[in-house]
Structure formats: C-alpha cells, structure tokens
Amino acid sequence: MSSSSEIRPTAEPGTDTSWLRAVADDAALFDRSSSAERVADVLRRRITEGVLKPGTQLSEELLKEALQVSRNTLREAFRLLTHEGLLVHRMHRGVFVPDLTEDDLLDLYRLRRVLECDVVRALDGLDPDRLEPLREDVAAGEAAALAEDWISVGTANMRFHRHLVGLAGSTRMDEITGRLLAELRLLFHVIATPRALHEPYIARNRELLELLEAGEYTRAADELNAYLLDSQAALLAAFRARA
C-alpha cells in the first residue's frame, strides 16, 4: 500500500478539492480491509474540524484513490453518514455535504442543552485528573486565538464540548455527541468570519473549566445553558441575515 505522502489524487480542472489533501493524510490509518465505519469516522472528523464544508461534493473516484479503500467500503461509509444527516445523495449529481436549515439549528441546540447540561449537573466528586483533556482543549483554543487561527479555535471548542460530555463515561452519549458536533460544525459556516463566531467563547470555556475544577457543578450547568442559548442566538441571527 502506498503511503499518504505518495497519493496524488487528480481532479477535474476547476474543481475545489482543497479538502482532499487533509482526508488523504488519513490513509495511513488503515488499509484496504478497513471497515466502512473507520472511513466514516475519518469523514465525520473532517466535517467536525471544518475541513469539509457545506456544499462540498465528495467524489467517489477521488476518495477511493486518496483513502486507498474499495468502492464498496466507500459507498457503505457514504450510506452511514447519509443516515446521520452528514451527507446527502442528489440524484444524478452525487454525494454532497449538506447545508443545514434554521430548523436544524434549533433542533441541534435543543439537544445540546439537554445532553451537555444534564451531564454537568449530574457530576459529583469528579476526579480532577479527568478534567485534563478539557484543560488541554482550553489551552489549545487560547493559543490558536493568539495566533489568529480561528478555524483551530473552533476545532478546540468542538473537542472541549466532546470531552465535556465524555465526563459522563457513557459510550452511547459519546457516539451521539460525535454526530451532533459534526452537524453543528456545518452550521458554523453561516457566519462569515470564524473570529466573530468563536472569540466570545474562549474565555467562557475557561470559566466553565474553572467552575468544574471548583466542583461547582450546578453553577457550571447554569452557565453552560446560558452559553448555549447565546451561541444559538448568534447563529440564528446569521441565518436570518442571509434571508
């Protein structure tokens, strides 16, 4: 099998495949016998990181070459992600990353408030060591902001919320959160400047972490609820400004 550094997928002239290089880098993680679930994990992660944007067409031929997997494996991965709402199949056109709607936004944030706030509110006597991933995420977001790398700030924020739910120690919650955050990242593209979207929440993530470290779980849950309502309102305003 060729290494990802040797892969040179070719595209039609004029086609935007800037995302393909990042996806091709994941080819080293598996071989042709890899499952569709692993391929789906790669694509889901790239959506969560903002690499695959709404409207992007996923070329079967280019991805098959880039990831070094079979056509059947790739098609099954597409099917899994379509079921999750992270891809759509358009007749006679192919597979695309979808544009989400205002209703999707409201639904996703309702689910976030139920899931994330409940996890925080239910914490009791948490081992401080379990907060280490959140500390790393907060530090990564702050460092990225200093470098004015706002896409990386967004990725650190996604990881912070995923690790926050991970404090529940529930595999099912982790799986739901992974899908939810991937869909959520698709909503972020309605705000033209990533800085405007992410900058207000860098300090708020730090404040949430400090409340968790102090064992003030009820206050942390209340702050998180307000945080998510503010985030929803900002995205909703951006949606309506486009109309």
C-alpha positions as CSV (number, residue, x, y, z in Angstrom):
1,M,0.0,0.0,0.0
2,S,1.3,3.5,-0.8
3,S,1.7,5.9,2.0
4,S,-0.5,9.0,2.1
5,S,2.5,11.2,1.1
6,E,2.6,9.3,-2.2
7,I,-1.0,9.7,-3.0
8,R,-1.7,12.3,-5.8
9,P,-5.5,12.2,-6.5
10,T,-6.3,14.1,-9.6
11,A,-9.5,16.1,-10.2
12,E,-11.3,17.8,-13.0
13,P,-9.9,21.3,-13.7
14,G,-11.7,24.0,-11.8
15,T,-12.9,21.5,-9.1
16,D,-12.3,22.6,-5.5
17,T,-10.5,19.7,-3.8
18,S,-8.6,21.6,-1.2
19,W,-10.2,19.3,1.4
20,L,-8.9,16.2,-0.2
21,R,-5.3,16.6,0.9
22,A,-6.4,16.5,4.6
23,V,-8.5,13.5,4.0
24,A,-5.7,11.7,2.1
25,D,-3.5,12.2,5.2
26,D,-5.8,9.8,7.0
27,A,-5.0,6.9,4.5
28,A,-2.1,5.9,6.7
29,L,-4.5,5.0,9.5
30,F,-6.0,2.0,7.7
31,D,-5.6,-0.3,4.7
32,R,-8.0,-1.7,2.0
33,S,-9.5,-4.1,4.5
34,S,-10.6,-1.2,6.7
35,S,-14.3,-1.1,7.6
36,A,-16.8,1.4,6.4
37,E,-17.1,2.6,10.0
38,R,-13.5,3.7,10.0
39,V,-13.8,5.5,6.7
40,A,-17.0,7.2,8.1
41,D,-15.1,8.2,11.2
42,V,-12.4,10.0,9.1
43,L,-15.0,11.9,7.1
44,R,-17.1,12.7,10.2
45,R,-13.9,14.1,11.9
46,R,-13.1,16.2,8.9
47,I,-16.6,17.6,9.0
48,T,-16.3,18.4,12.7
49,E,-12.9,20.1,12.1
50,G,-14.4,22.3,9.4
51,V,-12.4,20.8,6.6
52,L,-15.4,19.5,4.7
53,K,-17.8,22.4,4.2
54,P,-21.5,22.6,3.3
55,G,-21.9,22.2,-0.5
56,T,-18.7,20.1,-0.9
57,Q,-19.1,17.3,-3.4
58,L,-17.4,14.1,-2.4
59,S,-16.0,12.4,-5.5
60,E,-16.2,8.7,-5.2
61,E,-13.2,8.2,-7.5
62,L,-11.0,10.8,-5.8
63,L,-11.8,9.5,-2.3
64,K,-11.3,5.9,-3.3
65,E,-7.9,6.7,-4.6
66,A,-7.0,9.1,-1.7
67,L,-8.1,6.7,1.1
68,Q,-6.9,3.5,-0.7
69,V,-10.2,1.7,0.0
70,S,-12.6,-0.3,-2.1
71,R,-15.6,1.3,-3.8
72,N,-18.0,-0.9,-1.7
73,T,-16.4,0.3,1.5
74,L,-16.6,3.9,0.5
75,R,-20.2,3.6,-0.6
76,E,-21.1,2.0,2.7
77,A,-19.4,4.9,4.6
78,F,-21.4,7.3,2.5
79,R,-24.6,5.4,3.4
80,L,-23.7,5.6,7.1
81,L,-23.1,9.3,7.0
82,T,-26.2,9.9,4.9
83,H,-28.2,8.2,7.6
84,E,-26.7,10.5,10.2
85,G,-27.6,13.6,8.1
86,L,-23.9,14.5,7.5
87,L,-24.1,13.7,3.7
88,V,-26.9,13.9,1.1
89,H,-27.2,12.0,-2.1
90,R,-28.5,14.1,-5.0
91,M,-30.0,12.2,-7.9
92,H,-27.7,12.2,-11.0
93,R,-25.3,14.5,-9.2
94,G,-23.6,12.6,-6.5
95,V,-22.9,12.9,-2.7
96,F,-22.6,16.3,-1.0
97,V,-22.0,17.8,2.4
98,P,-25.4,19.3,3.2
99,D,-26.5,22.9,4.0
100,L,-28.5,22.8,7.2
101,T,-31.6,24.9,7.9
102,E,-32.8,27.1,10.7
103,D,-35.0,24.3,12.0
104,D,-31.9,22.0,12.1
105,L,-30.1,24.7,14.2
106,L,-32.9,24.9,16.7
107,D,-33.2,21.1,17.0
108,L,-29.4,20.6,17.4
109,Y,-29.2,23.3,20.1
110,R,-32.2,21.9,22.0
111,L,-30.4,18.5,22.0
112,R,-27.1,20.1,23.1
113,R,-28.8,21.8,26.1
114,V,-30.5,18.6,27.2
115,L,-27.3,16.5,26.8
116,E,-24.5,18.7,27.9
117,C,-26.2,20.5,30.8
118,D,-27.6,17.2,32.2
119,V,-24.1,15.7,32.1
120,V,-22.6,18.6,34.0
121,R,-25.5,18.8,36.5
122,A,-25.1,15.1,37.4
123,L,-21.4,15.3,38.2
124,D,-20.4,14.5,41.7
125,G,-17.0,14.3,43.3
126,L,-15.2,14.3,39.9
127,D,-11.6,13.2,39.9
128,P,-9.6,16.4,38.9
129,D,-7.5,14.3,36.5
130,R,-10.5,13.6,34.3
131,L,-10.6,17.3,33.5
132,E,-7.1,17.2,31.9
133,P,-8.5,16.8,28.3
134,L,-10.6,19.9,28.9
135,R,-7.6,21.8,30.2
136,E,-5.7,20.9,27.0
137,D,-8.7,22.0,24.8
138,V,-9.0,25.4,26.6
139,A,-5.2,26.0,26.3
140,A,-5.3,24.9,22.6
141,G,-8.1,27.4,21.9
142,E,-6.3,30.2,23.7
143,A,-3.1,29.5,21.8
144,A,-4.9,29.4,18.5
145,A,-6.6,32.7,19.2
146,L,-3.3,34.3,19.9
147,A,-2.1,33.0,16.6
148,E,-5.4,34.3,15.0
149,D,-6.0,30.7,13.7
150,W,-9.8,30.8,14.2
151,I,-10.5,27.5,12.4
152,S,-8.3,25.8,15.0
153,V,-10.1,27.8,17.8
154,G,-13.3,26.2,16.5
155,T,-11.8,22.7,16.5
156,A,-10.5,23.1,20.0
157,N,-14.0,24.3,21.1
158,M,-15.6,21.2,19.5
159,R,-13.2,19.0,21.4
160,F,-13.9,20.8,24.6
161,H,-17.6,20.0,24.3
162,R,-17.0,16.5,23.3
163,H,-14.7,15.9,26.3
164,L,-17.3,17.6,28.5
165,V,-19.9,15.0,27.6
166,G,-17.2,12.4,28.0
167,L,-17.2,13.1,31.7
168,A,-20.4,11.1,31.9
169,G,-18.5,7.9,31.0
170,S,-21.2,6.8,28.5
171,T,-20.3,5.3,25.2
172,R,-23.8,6.0,23.8
173,M,-23.6,9.7,24.8
174,D,-20.1,9.9,23.2
175,E,-21.4,8.5,19.9
176,I,-24.4,10.8,19.9
177,T,-22.2,13.8,20.7
178,G,-19.8,12.9,17.9
179,R,-22.6,13.0,15.3
180,L,-24.2,16.1,16.9
181,L,-21.0,18.1,16.8
182,A,-20.2,17.2,13.2
183,E,-23.7,18.5,12.2
184,L,-23.1,21.6,14.4
185,R,-19.9,22.5,12.5
186,L,-21.9,22.6,9.3
187,L,-24.0,25.4,10.9
188,F,-20.9,27.5,11.8
189,H,-20.3,28.3,8.1
190,V,-23.3,30.7,8.1
191,I,-21.1,33.2,10.0
192,A,-18.7,34.7,7.5
193,T,-15.9,35.3,9.9
194,P,-14.8,32.4,12.3
195,R,-13.4,35.0,14.7
196,A,-16.9,36.5,15.3
197,L,-18.2,33.1,15.9
198,H,-15.6,31.7,18.3
199,E,-13.9,34.6,20.1
200,P,-16.6,35.2,22.6
201,Y,-16.5,31.6,23.9
202,I,-12.7,31.3,24.5
203,A,-13.0,33.0,27.9
204,R,-16.3,31.2,28.6
205,N,-14.7,27.8,28.1
206,R,-12.1,28.8,30.7
207,E,-14.8,29.9,33.1
208,L,-16.6,26.6,32.7
209,L,-13.4,24.7,33.3
210,E,-12.7,26.7,36.5
211,L,-16.2,26.0,37.8
212,L,-15.8,22.3,37.2
213,E,-12.4,22.4,38.9
214,A,-14.0,24.0,41.9
215,G,-16.7,21.3,42.0
216,E,-19.5,23.9,41.4
217,Y,-21.4,21.7,39.0
218,T,-24.8,23.4,39.3
219,R,-23.3,26.8,38.6
220,A,-21.4,25.3,35.7
221,A,-24.6,23.7,34.3
222,D,-26.4,27.1,34.5
223,E,-23.6,28.9,32.8
224,L,-23.4,26.3,30.1
225,N,-27.1,26.6,29.5
226,A,-26.7,30.4,29.1
227,Y,-23.7,29.9,26.9
228,L,-25.6,27.6,24.5
229,L,-28.5,30.0,24.3
230,D,-26.2,32.8,23.4
231,S,-24.4,30.7,20.8
232,Q,-27.8,29.6,19.3
233,A,-28.9,33.3,19.2
234,A,-25.8,34.4,17.3
235,L,-26.2,31.6,14.7
236,L,-29.9,32.3,14.4
237,A,-29.2,36.0,13.7
238,A,-26.7,35.0,11.0
239,F,-29.2,32.6,9.4
240,R,-31.9,35.4,9.3
241,A,-29.4,37.9,7.9
242,R,-28.9,35.7,4.9
243,A,-32.6,35.6,4.1
